[in-house]
């Protein structure tokens, strides 16, 4: 066979030449990654509110992004859009832009569009389900009746892997961004997802096996703890008291469970002696153990307190009149604390 030595010589590269070519392409590839996949950071508190108006050209959108310092280079944004084929696909609307998005992530955000302006909503810890519904109706415009119906819908509960007859307790209070007009179903799924994340941590899984409580029992105990105090510093200590009472076979005797039973009455927060006789499995003054299901939606700190109780000898506590509680080991000491609280309350 006859070979053309001219072409053999042309392709016969030295090791140095090959290394140079590889290095050059590596530099080009690295430069492209850094340029288009590197995050864009702005200096204001995230997320950044940004509007694409009807009729805005892509050039106008890019210029506005640059003027508001959301991106550092309009040229890079235009190149990324060209590579993505996105110049004519951007949708008008309000956008809440997280900090640190790269050019391609920004383009995807504008292509997918958004149904409206996002609203910052803070959900208080320990909120009752009907109050949560009212809050979301007011702030986000959800269908409140649908929210409450889904909260008890067996088929919907099964789809969320909830063994029980109510969603209350499974939705994590926190501060969220929601779109105005979001569906009740979408918001429920988001809050449920955030609560589920707590139980996927390895240390939590190990501890739950150690204390021998199910997820429903943890959330129920957490809801009682959250109903007892607004002081974060007391959560684990109160949890320790309740764990001690459970181990000793004592009734929890938790006022929040009575308030739960009275939640639709005018005197819902004040507990009277006659209320302690309400016939219900949720009445912890009449029944031992943990109630059947949560009595509110507990916050993350209360949930973790129920899982990781403080080690203590206390088995009693009562309000001290200043927002906190006094704790006791012996009943005689507890009775003195109760008398002191009643004197304070009468003085008010």
N, C-alpha and C positions, 0 to 999 in steps of 0.2 A: 504494500500500500504506500502511495506517495503522500508525504506530509508537506504542508506549507509551513516552512520554518519561520516565516515572517509572523504568522499568527500565533505560533507556539511561543515565540519570543515575547509577543505583546501581552500574553496572558500569564507569563511566567514571572509573577510578582515575588519580590523578596519578602522575608518575614517583617522587616521594618515597614515596607510599604503597606502590607496587610494590616499591621498594627495601627498605622496612621489612618487608614480608611475606617477601620473599626472605631478608633477613637473619635474620628470626625463625626461619624453617624451617631455614636453614643452621645456626643456633645449636642448634636442637633436634636436628638430624641429627648435628652434631659432638659434642654432649653424649652422645647414645646411643652413638656410636662410641667415645668416650673411656671411657664407663662400662662397656660390655659387651665391647668388643674390646681394651681396655687390659690389659696383662699384670698378673698377680698375682705378687708376689715374696715369698718367705719368707726368713728370715735363716740357716737352718741349711744344712749341706752337702747339695746335691741328689744324687740324687732323694729325695723325701720318701716314706717308707713309710706307707701309709694303708690302713686296713681298713674295708670295708663288711660288716657282719655280717648273716647271714640274719635277716630280720624287721625290720631297721632301716627306719624310715620315711624319706622324703626329707627331711623337716624335721630328723630326727636327723642325717642325713648332712651336711646344710648346717651345722648347729650344730657338729658335730665339725670340719668344715673351718675354720670360723671360730675355734673354740677353739684349734686347732693352728696358727693364723695362716697357713693356706694361702691363704685369701681374706680380703679386707679388708672385705667387706660381705656379710652373709647376705641382706639385702634384695635386692641386685643379683643374687645367685645364684638366689634364688627367682623373680625376674622373668624372668631369662634362661631358667630351666627351664620357666616357664609359656609363654614365647614359643616354646620348642623343643618343647613338649608332652612333657616328659621326666620328669614327677613320678613316674610309675609304671613307668619303663623302666630304672631304675638296677639294675645287677647286683651281687650280693654277691661278695666276693673281696678279694684283696690287690692293691694298686695301688702302683706306684712313680711318683710324680708329679714330672715335671721342673719346674724353676723357670721362672716367667714365662708360664704358661698363662693365657689369658683365660677368662672365664666359659663361653663356648660350647665352647671346647676341653676344659675340665674336664668339661662335661656329656657331650660326645662320648666322652671316655675312660670315663666311668662307664656309658654306654649300651652301648659295645662290649664291656665286661667284660674279664676277664683270666683265663687258665687257672691262675694260681697266683702265689706270691711269686717275685719276681725275685732272682737270685743274682749277686753280683759275682764275676767270674772273671777272673783275670789269666793270660794265656797268655804264657809266656816266649819271647823272641826266639830264633830258631834252633832251635826245637823239632822233633824228628823226628815224622813223622806218627803212628806207633804210640803215641808218648808223648802226643801231643795227644789221641788217642782215649781213652787211659787217664785223662787229666786230665778230659775232658768226661764220661766215665762216672762218675767219682768226684764231680765238683762238680754236674753238671746231671742226671745219670741217663739219658744218651742210650743208645741201643743201640750198643755199641762195634763189634760185628760188622758192623752195618749201615753204620756210619761208614767202616770200612775197605773194605767191599765197594763203597760208592759212590765211594770214593777211586780205585778202579780200573775202575769201570763205564764202558765206552766210550760208551754212550748218554747217561749222565748227564754225562760230561765234554763231549760234543758240545753238550748243552743249555746248558752254561756257556761255550761257545766256547773250550774248552781243546784245543789241538792237542798231544796227547801221550797217555801211557798212565797218568798218575798226577796226583792233585791236589796232591801234596806240593810246597810252594813257592808255591802260589797262595792260601794262606789267611793273612791278616795277623794276626800276634800283636799283642795289645793288651789293654786291660782293658775288659771288656764286661759288660753286664747280660743274663742269660738267664733264661727261665722254667724252673723245675724241670720236667723231663719233656719239654723241647723235642725235636723230631725231629732226627735227624742231618742230614737234608736241609736243614732250615731254618737250622741253625747253619752248615753249609757255605756256603750261599748268602749268609749275612750276612758271614762272614769273606772270602769271595771278592769280594763287593761292595766291602768296605772296601779290599782290595788293589787292585781295579780303579781306584778313585778316584785313586790315586797317578799312574796312567798317563794320566789325562785332563787333566792340567795342561799348559798350552801350552808352558811352558819345558821340561818333561820330553819332550814330543813332539819339539820342535826338537832337543834334546840327543841323544835316541836316534837320530835320523836322522844326526846329526853323528858319533857314535861307531860307527854301523853295526851295532848289536846289536838283535836281536829281543827281544820281551818275555820269551820263554822263556830266552834267553841272559842277559838282565839279571837275572832272578830266580835263575838258576843261579849266576851270578857272585856275586850278593848273598848267596846261601846259603853259599857258600864263605867269603866275607868275614865273615859273621856267625859262622861256625864257628871262625874264627881268633882272634877277640878279644872280650872283654867290655867293652873300653874304647871308648866312643863317640868319643873324640878320635882314635883310630887308624883308624877305619873308612875314611875317604877316602884316607888315606895308603897303607893296605894295598891299597885299590882301585887307586891309582895304580901300585903295584908290579905288580899283575896285568895292568893295561892295558899297561904297558911290556913285560912278558914276552910278551903276546899279539902285540904289534906286531913283536917281534923273532923270532917263531916259536919261542919257548922253551916248554918244558913248564911248567905252573903249579906242579907239585910241591907240592900243597896237602895237608897232613895231614888236614884235615877230610874229604876225599874217601875216604881210607883208613879213617878212623873210621866213615864211612857204610857202607862195605862190611863192617865188623866190628860193626855196631850191635846185632846180636842175640847177640854173643859175650860171654863174661865179661870179657875184656880189651879191651873195645870202644874205650876212650879212649887206650890206650897203643899207639903205633905201633912195631912191630919191623921190622928190616931185611927179614925174610922176607915181611912184609905188603906191601912195595913191589912184590913180584912177582905179586900177585893179578891174574889175568887178567880184566879188566873194562874196559869203555869209561869207567867212572867213575874208574879209576885214573890220576890226573894225573901220576904218576911214570913211567908207560909211554906215555901218549898226549898228544899236543899238543892245544891248543885247549880249549874249554869243554866239559864233560861233556854228555851228552844232555839232562839235566833237573835241576832243583834237588835238593839233598841234604838239605834241611830247609826249614822255613817261616821265611824271613828277616823281620826287623822293618823298619819303614819307613825308619829311618836307614841300615840296610845297603843297602836298595834304592836310596835316593837316592845313597849313596856309590858304588854300582856305576854309576849313571848320570852322576854328577858327580865323577869321580876327582880327587884332588889332583894337581897338576902337580909331578912329581918326577923325579929321575934314578935313584932307587933301583930296583934289580931283585932285591934279596935282603932277607930279614928272618928273624929267629929269635927265639924267646922269650928274655926276659931274666931269668926266674925270679921276677919281682915282679908278674906279671900283664900286663906290657907286652911290647914287642918292641924289638930293636935292628935298625936298617936299614943297608944297605950298598950302595955302587955297584959296587965291585969284589969279585971272588970271594975274593981274598986277605983282604980286610977281613971278609968274611962268614965265612970259615973261622975267623978269630980269634974272632968273636962266637959261633960254634958251639962252639968249644973252651971258651970261658968259661962258656957255658950248661951244657955237660956237666960241668965241674968243680963248678959250683953244684949240679947235680942229684945228683952222686955224694956231695956233702957232706951232702945231706939224707937 
